[in-house]
């Protein structure tokens, strides 16, 4: 383990995970179509927090046990050099999938709601130029950007909630639990929790934190901030638009923001939504590009992640322009519960559970190996 100077703070890590997690409900809300897909969706969100904690537990334990080591070092310590690199490569593929899928979904949102006549390649290029630059500058810059962009997003969420109170019909939430089965509530919560892959941000960025920072407390704070803001997005959307309409809208929260006005005369407030959403999208894209580049550099044993940042952006650009991907049916499939939860579950829970079991079996040997390394480094 090398001594690393902290390059991000606990607050920046919280904002990174919250911003990344909020990007999708701010853009679209798959929770509305998850079981039971009715007025009890807010209960599904509450149960989701419990499932998130359970799914993230194996990785949280590993992060705490091997604190201070890099992503690739953790994998290789537990699984050995060959299998550690092989598993890390799977995570690179996952980061690439997230980067490309996010890029595609965000480009489609811009194309549908804002600039329908702008060619897709121009929208993609606009996103990629800024996101690539931030990813190239590294974790410190991305962390500092999060402290600017994410508070703005949170501020807009609170403002839009307050502005919509007069239009909310709280009777939509009734009857509570009358139309939902226990199994459906839990299935919907599990599918929604499986979308929360931000625990992987903790896995990679914990090496850049001060060793005195508590990973567990930081994680709890990040989850709570995310959950509260998600609820502030979800409730006004369903209470103003209604469950049935919100469920079929491509971007229900954006549609909701078009219904509100400020001070009785300020209209077209959705422009604020768009202005806040754009930097959030850039933050998420730069984050996944950086993580893919960083882990891939570790797999290859490269000295720096920077040579891989631009190729990853170019790859995402090319993939998003493929005719069979750039269709409404493909995008609907990618953002549905039929795909992403099942792509995400293995990397946030399946593989980490295997890693944890192997770590517990080899714990004494791993600790002995670490002590020898520390002794060798001290000589």
C-alpha angles and dihedrals in degrees: 000000000000123000106249126193109234109256100177134039131228089253091054091050090051091050092046093055095040093048093048092047094047094051093083101045087044088054102033137344116226088173087077090064096040116101129314087022095194142096091305092072090111089060089051088056092053092050089046090068090060092050091047090056092049094047093046096046098091092053093044090055092048092048091051094045095048099032115165097029123111125250093259094043091056093052094046094046091055103035103024128250101294101041091038091057091044093054092044088055089058088056091051088055090050092051089049090050092051092045093050096041092049091048092051096046093047093048090052091050090054090046095050103040108023117019110017093165096050114103116247093238091059092051092048092049092051091054095043099050093059096036093048092050092051092047091049092053090057143224096320094058093042090050093050092047089054090059088057103039103037098053087052090053091048090049092053091048091054093045094049090048092052093045092052099049093096091055097046119112105204091187087078088077091061135133093038114214091347095114100034132087121216091238093052093050091052094044091052091048092049093050091048093046090050088063091062099092093153091107083081088064088059090048093055102032097045088084089063094053129094109264090234092064114101111235092199095051091045091050093049092049092049092050093047093049090048094047094049093049092045088054090049088054096043102046100053091043094057095034093054103032098032126236098272097050094041090053094058098039114105091220107015096176092053089049089051092052089056089062098057132082134186127234090353095284110049106096137171089053090159086087087074089053091055095045090053095042096055098063089042089056090049091050092053093047094048090048095054093042090052093048093048091048094045096050093042090053088053092050091053094040092239119165094230138024093215098090089062099050098080096042090053091052091047090049091051091048093052095045093050090055095054107119096228092052099043094070131107093239093053093047091048088053094048093052095042129095089252092077122014101051090053092048092047101043096070093051098043098038116000100056093034090054089053090047091051093050092049090046092053090049094048098032097117093048092047092049091049090050091051093049091052091050091050091049091049091048091051094053 
